[in-house]
Amino acid sequence: MKEKAQYFLARYDTKTDQCLGVYENLEEAIKKVYGYPKNHQKYRTSRNSIIASYSKAKRKDGYRRSARGIWYKIPI
C-alpha cells in the first residue's frame, strides 16, 4: 500500500510575484505543467529539472535553476 506524501510542491513566478500552482506530487506536477505522461521520453528530464529547482541547485552562472518557475517542496 502506498503512503500519502508528506509534502506538496508549489510553483512560483518571481517576475510577477505570483504562485503558479500547487501540486500534491511530482507526477501530477509534470502532467499539469509539461503535459507529459509517465512513459513520455521527456518525463525524466522534466522530473530532474523540478527536483533541481526545489533543491536549490545552481546553474553555471550562479543563479538558481528554474523549471517553468521556481519550485518549492513544502512539508506538511
N, CA, C and O atoms as a GROMACS GRO file, in nm:
protein
  304
    1MET      N    1   0.082  -0.118   0.000
    1MET     CA    2   0.000   0.000   0.000
    1MET      C    3   0.088   0.125   0.000
    1MET      O    4   0.185   0.134   0.075
    2LYS      N    5   0.052   0.220  -0.084
    2LYS     CA    6   0.131   0.341  -0.098
    2LYS      C    7   0.089   0.445   0.006
    2LYS      O    8  -0.029   0.474   0.022
    3GLU      N    9   0.187   0.500   0.077
    3GLU     CA   10   0.158   0.601   0.178
    3GLU      C   11   0.141   0.737   0.113
    3GLU      O   12   0.197   0.763   0.006
    4LYS      N   13   0.063   0.823   0.176
    4LYS     CA   14   0.042   0.958   0.127
    4LYS      C   15   0.171   1.039   0.147
    4LYS      O   16   0.238   1.025   0.250
    5ALA      N   17   0.204   1.122   0.050
    5ALA     CA   18   0.325   1.204   0.057
    5ALA      C   19   0.317   1.301   0.174
    5ALA      O   20   0.209   1.350   0.208
    6GLN      N   21   0.428   1.329   0.234
    6GLN     CA   22   0.436   1.420   0.347
    6GLN      C   23   0.478   1.561   0.304
    6GLN      O   24   0.533   1.636   0.384
    7TYR      N   25   0.452   1.596   0.178
    7TYR     CA   26   0.488   1.727   0.125
    7TYR      C   27   0.396   1.761   0.008
    7TYR      O   28   0.321   1.676  -0.041
    8PHE      N   29   0.402   1.886  -0.034
    8PHE     CA   30   0.340   1.924  -0.160
    8PHE      C   31   0.435   2.016  -0.233
    8PHE      O   32   0.526   2.072  -0.173
    9LEU      N   33   0.414   2.032  -0.363
    9LEU     CA   34   0.500   2.114  -0.446
    9LEU      C   35   0.427   2.241  -0.485
    9LEU      O   36   0.309   2.238  -0.519
   10ALA      N   37   0.497   2.353  -0.482
   10ALA     CA   38   0.441   2.481  -0.522
   10ALA      C   39   0.533   2.543  -0.627
   10ALA      O   40   0.655   2.537  -0.616
   11ARG      N   41   0.471   2.604  -0.728
   11ARG     CA   42   0.546   2.669  -0.835
   11ARG      C   43   0.522   2.818  -0.825
   11ARG      O   44   0.408   2.862  -0.808
   12TYR      N   45   0.628   2.898  -0.835
   12TYR     CA   46   0.623   3.041  -0.810
   12TYR      C   47   0.692   3.116  -0.922
   12TYR      O   48   0.796   3.073  -0.971
   13ASP      N   49   0.634   3.230  -0.963
   13ASP     CA   50   0.694   3.315  -1.065
   13ASP      C   51   0.751   3.439  -0.997
   13ASP      O   52   0.676   3.515  -0.935
   14THR      N   53   0.882   3.460  -1.006
   14THR     CA   54   0.944   3.573  -0.938
   14THR      C   55   0.922   3.704  -1.011
   14THR      O   56   0.927   3.810  -0.948
   15LYS      N   57   0.897   3.701  -1.141
   15LYS     CA   58   0.876   3.825  -1.216
   15LYS      C   59   0.742   3.889  -1.183
   15LYS      O   60   0.734   4.011  -1.165
   16THR      N   61   0.636   3.810  -1.174
   16THR     CA   62   0.504   3.863  -1.144
   16THR      C   63   0.470   3.851  -0.996
   16THR      O   64   0.366   3.901  -0.953
   17ASP      N   65   0.555   3.785  -0.919
   17ASP     CA   66   0.536   3.766  -0.775
   17ASP      C   67   0.403   3.695  -0.746
   17ASP      O   68   0.326   3.738  -0.660
   18GLN      N   69   0.378   3.584  -0.820
   18GLN     CA   70   0.255   3.508  -0.802
   18GLN      C   71   0.284   3.359  -0.792
   18GLN      O   72   0.382   3.309  -0.847
   19CYS      N   73   0.197   3.290  -0.720
   19CYS     CA   74   0.202   3.144  -0.715
   19CYS      C   75   0.138   3.091  -0.842
   19CYS      O   76   0.026   3.131  -0.877
   20LEU      N   77   0.205   3.002  -0.912
   20LEU     CA   78   0.155   2.949  -1.039
   20LEU      C   79   0.082   2.817  -1.023
   20LEU      O   80   0.015   2.772  -1.116
   21GLY      N   81   0.093   2.754  -0.908
   21GLY     CA   82   0.023   2.629  -0.887
   21GLY      C   83   0.075   2.552  -0.767
   21GLY      O   84   0.189   2.569  -0.725
   22VAL      N   85  -0.012   2.468  -0.714
   22VAL     CA   86   0.023   2.380  -0.603
   22VAL      C   87  -0.016   2.239  -0.643
   22VAL      O   88  -0.127   2.216  -0.692
   23TYR      N   89   0.074   2.143  -0.623
   23TYR     CA   90   0.055   2.006  -0.669
   23TYR      C   91   0.084   1.909  -0.556
   23TYR      O   92   0.171   1.933  -0.473
   24GLU      N   93   0.009   1.799  -0.554
   24GLU     CA   94   0.023   1.701  -0.447
   24GLU      C   95   0.146   1.613  -0.461
   24GLU      O   96   0.203   1.571  -0.360
   25ASN      N   97   0.189   1.585  -0.583
   25ASN     CA   98   0.308   1.502  -0.603
   25ASN      C   99   0.377   1.540  -0.733
   25ASN      O  100   0.326   1.621  -0.811
   26LEU      N  101   0.492   1.482  -0.755
   26LEU     CA  102   0.574   1.514  -0.871
   26LEU      C  103   0.508   1.472  -1.002
   26LEU      O  104   0.516   1.544  -1.101
   27GLU      N  105   0.444   1.357  -1.001
   27GLU     CA  106   0.378   1.308  -1.123
   27GLU      C  107   0.265   1.402  -1.167
   27GLU      O  108   0.251   1.431  -1.286
   28GLU      N  109   0.186   1.449  -1.072
   28GLU     CA  110   0.078   1.543  -1.103
   28GLU      C  111   0.134   1.674  -1.157
   28GLU      O  112   0.080   1.731  -1.252
   29ALA      N  113   0.242   1.723  -1.096
   29ALA     CA  114   0.303   1.848  -1.140
   29ALA      C  115   0.352   1.838  -1.284
   29ALA      O  116   0.330   1.929  -1.363
   30ILE      N  117   0.419   1.730  -1.317
   30ILE     CA  118   0.471   1.713  -1.453
   30ILE      C  119   0.356   1.702  -1.553
   30ILE      O  120   0.363   1.760  -1.662
   31LYS      N  121   0.253   1.631  -1.518
   31LYS     CA  122   0.138   1.614  -1.607
   31LYS      C  123   0.069   1.747  -1.635
   31LYS      O  124   0.034   1.775  -1.749
   32LYS      N  125   0.049   1.829  -1.531
   32LYS     CA  126  -0.024   1.955  -1.547
   32LYS      C  127   0.062   2.067  -1.606
   32LYS      O  128   0.011   2.148  -1.684
   33VAL      N  129   0.190   2.073  -1.572
   33VAL     CA  130   0.275   2.182  -1.619
   33VAL      C  131   0.333   2.151  -1.757
   33VAL      O  132   0.326   2.236  -1.847
   34TYR      N  133   0.388   2.033  -1.775
   34TYR     CA  134   0.453   1.998  -1.901
   34TYR      C  135   0.360   1.921  -1.995
   34TYR      O  136   0.376   1.927  -2.117
   35GLY      N  137   0.264   1.849  -1.939
   35GLY     CA  138   0.173   1.770  -2.021
   35GLY      C  139   0.228   1.633  -2.058
   35GLY      O  140   0.177   1.570  -2.151
   36TYR      N  141   0.332   1.586  -1.988
   36TYR     CA  142   0.394   1.457  -2.020
   36TYR      C  143   0.338   1.346  -1.931
   36TYR      O  144   0.335   1.362  -1.809
   37PRO      N  145   0.294   1.236  -1.990
   37PRO     CA  146   0.259   1.120  -1.908
   37PRO      C  147   0.387   1.051  -1.860
   37PRO      O  148   0.496   1.084  -1.905
   38LYS      N  149   0.372   0.956  -1.770
   38LYS     CA  150   0.489   0.891  -1.709
   38LYS      C  151   0.577   0.816  -1.809
   38LYS      O  152   0.697   0.801  -1.786
   39ASN      N  153   0.520   0.769  -1.920
   39ASN     CA  154   0.600   0.693  -2.017
   39ASN      C  155   0.656   0.780  -2.130
   39ASN      O  156   0.713   0.725  -2.224
   40HIS      N  157   0.643   0.912  -2.123
   40HIS     CA  158   0.695   1.002  -2.225
   40HIS      C  159   0.847   1.011  -2.215
   40HIS      O  160   0.903   1.000  -2.106
   41GLN      N  161   0.914   1.031  -2.328
   41GLN     CA  162   1.061   1.032  -2.329
   41GLN      C  163   1.120   1.154  -2.255
   41GLN      O  164   1.234   1.146  -2.208
   42LYS      N  165   1.047   1.264  -2.243
   42LYS     CA  166   1.098   1.382  -2.173
   42LYS      C  167   1.054   1.388  -2.026
   42LYS      O  168   1.082   1.486  -1.957
   43TYR      N  169   0.986   1.285  -1.978
   43TYR     CA  170   0.938   1.282  -1.840
   43TYR      C  171   1.054   1.291  -1.741
   43TYR      O  172   1.049   1.368  -1.646
   44ARG      N  173   1.157   1.213  -1.763
   44ARG     CA  174   1.271   1.210  -1.671
   44ARG      C  175   1.344   1.344  -1.668
   44ARG      O  176   1.387   1.389  -1.561
   45THR      N  177   1.359   1.409  -1.783
   45THR     CA  178   1.424   1.539  -1.789
   45THR      C  179   1.346   1.644  -1.711
   45THR      O  180   1.404   1.721  -1.634
   46SER      N  181   1.214   1.646  -1.730
   46SER     CA  182   1.131   1.743  -1.657
   46SER      C  183   1.132   1.713  -1.508
   46SER      O  184   1.131   1.806  -1.426
   47ARG      N  185   1.132   1.586  -1.470
   47ARG     CA  186   1.139   1.546  -1.330
   47ARG      C  187   1.268   1.596  -1.266
   47ARG      O  188   1.267   1.651  -1.156
   48ASN      N  189   1.379   1.575  -1.335
   48ASN     CA  190   1.508   1.619  -1.283
   48ASN      C  191   1.516   1.771  -1.274
   48ASN      O  192   1.580   1.824  -1.182
   49SER      N  193   1.454   1.842  -1.366
   49SER     CA  194   1.454   1.989  -1.363
   49SER      C  195   1.378   2.041  -1.242
   49SER      O  196   1.423   2.135  -1.176
   50ILE      N  197   1.263   1.982  -1.214
   50ILE     CA  198   1.184   2.024  -1.097
   50ILE      C  199   1.260   1.994  -0.968
   50ILE      O  200   1.264   2.077  -0.878
   51ILE      N  201   1.320   1.876  -0.960
   51ILE     CA  202   1.397   1.839  -0.840
   51ILE      C  203   1.515   1.933  -0.820
   51ILE      O  204   1.544   1.973  -0.707
   52ALA      N  205   1.584   1.968  -0.928
   52ALA     CA  206   1.698   2.061  -0.917
   52ALA      C  207   1.650   2.199  -0.871
   52ALA      O  208   1.722   2.266  -0.796
   53SER      N  209   1.533   2.240  -0.914
   53SER     CA  210   1.481   2.371  -0.874
   53SER      C  211   1.447   2.374  -0.725
   53SER      O  212   1.487   2.467  -0.655
   54TYR      N  213   1.372   2.274  -0.676
   54TYR     CA  214   1.335   2.280  -0.534
   54TYR      C  215   1.450   2.244  -0.440
   54TYR      O  216   1.443   2.274  -0.321
   55SER      N  217   1.554   2.181  -0.492
   55SER     CA  218   1.671   2.155  -0.408
   55SER      C  219   1.774   2.267  -0.416
   55SER      O  220   1.884   2.256  -0.361
   56LYS      N  221   1.738   2.375  -0.485
   56LYS     CA  222   1.819   2.497  -0.496
   56LYS      C  223   1.953   2.474  -0.563
   56LYS      O  224   2.053   2.533  -0.523
   57ALA      N  225   1.956   2.389  -0.665
   57ALA     CA  226   2.078   2.366  -0.743
   57ALA      C  227   2.112   2.493  -0.822
   57ALA      O  228   2.022   2.563  -0.869
   58LYS      N  229   2.239   2.520  -0.837
   58LYS     CA  230   2.283   2.640  -0.907
   58LYS      C  231   2.321   2.608  -1.052
   58LYS      O  232   2.368   2.498  -1.082
   59ARG      N  233   2.298   2.705  -1.139
   59ARG     CA  234   2.343   2.694  -1.278
   59ARG      C  235   2.490   2.736  -1.283
   59ARG      O  236   2.548   2.774  -1.181
   60LYS      N  237   2.550   2.728  -1.402
   60LYS     CA  238   2.691   2.765  -1.415
   60LYS      C  239   2.715   2.912  -1.384
   60LYS      O  240   2.822   2.948  -1.336
   61ASP      N  241   2.616   2.998  -1.411
   61ASP     CA  242   2.632   3.141  -1.382
   61ASP      C  243   2.599   3.179  -1.238
   61ASP      O  244   2.604   3.296  -1.202
   62GLY      N  245   2.565   3.079  -1.155
   62GLY     CA  246   2.543   3.102  -1.013
   62GLY      C  247   2.399   3.123  -0.973
   62GLY      O  248   2.368   3.123  -0.854
   63TYR      N  249   2.309   3.141  -1.069
   63TYR     CA  250   2.168   3.160  -1.037
   63TYR      C  251   2.100   3.026  -1.012
   63TYR      O  252   2.147   2.922  -1.059
   64ARG      N  253   1.990   3.030  -0.938
   64ARG     CA  254   1.915   2.909  -0.906
   64ARG      C  255   1.846   2.856  -1.031
   64ARG      O  256   1.792   2.933  -1.111
   65ARG      N  257   1.847   2.724  -1.047
   65ARG     CA  258   1.778   2.662  -1.161
   65ARG      C  259   1.629   2.679  -1.146
   65ARG      O  260   1.575   2.676  -1.035
   66SER      N  261   1.561   2.695  -1.258
   66SER     CA  262   1.415   2.704  -1.256
   66SER      C  263   1.359   2.618  -1.368
   66SER      O  264   1.422   2.600  -1.472
   67ALA      N  265   1.241   2.564  -1.347
   67ALA     CA  266   1.175   2.480  -1.445
   67ALA      C  267   1.032   2.532  -1.460
   67ALA      O  268   0.942   2.489  -1.389
   68ARG      N  269   1.014   2.625  -1.552
   68ARG     CA  270   0.885   2.692  -1.572
   68ARG      C  271   0.837   2.754  -1.442
   68ARG      O  272   0.721   2.740  -1.403
   69GLY      N  273   0.928   2.823  -1.376
   69GLY     CA  274   0.902   2.886  -1.247
   69GLY      C  275   0.994   2.826  -1.143
   69GLY      O  276   1.058   2.723  -1.166
   70ILE      N  277   1.001   2.889  -1.028
   70ILE     CA  278   1.080   2.838  -0.917
   70ILE      C  279   0.992   2.742  -0.838
   70ILE      O  280   0.877   2.773  -0.806
   71TRP      N  281   1.046   2.625  -0.806
   71TRP     CA  282   0.970   2.522  -0.735
   71TRP      C  283   1.011   2.516  -0.589
   71TRP      O  284   1.128   2.537  -0.556
   72TYR      N  285   0.915   2.488  -0.503
   72TYR     CA  286   0.938   2.469  -0.360
   72TYR      C  287   0.874   2.339  -0.316
   72TYR      O  288   0.763   2.306  -0.357
   73LYS      N  289   0.944   2.265  -0.232
   73LYS     CA  290   0.890   2.144  -0.172
   73LYS      C  291   0.858   2.179  -0.027
   73LYS      O  292   0.947   2.206   0.053
   74ILE      N  293   0.728   2.179   0.004
   74ILE     CA  294   0.683   2.227   0.134
   74ILE      C  295   0.631   2.108   0.216
   74ILE      O  296   0.535   2.042   0.176
   75PRO      N  297   0.694   2.081   0.331
   75PRO     CA  298   0.648   1.968   0.415
   75PRO      C  299   0.515   2.001   0.481
   75PRO      O  300   0.484   2.117   0.510
   76ILE      N  301   0.438   1.896   0.504
   76ILE     CA  302   0.306   1.912   0.569
   76ILE      C  303   0.322   1.892   0.718
   76ILE      O  304   0.224   1.902   0.792
   0.00000   0.00000   0.00000
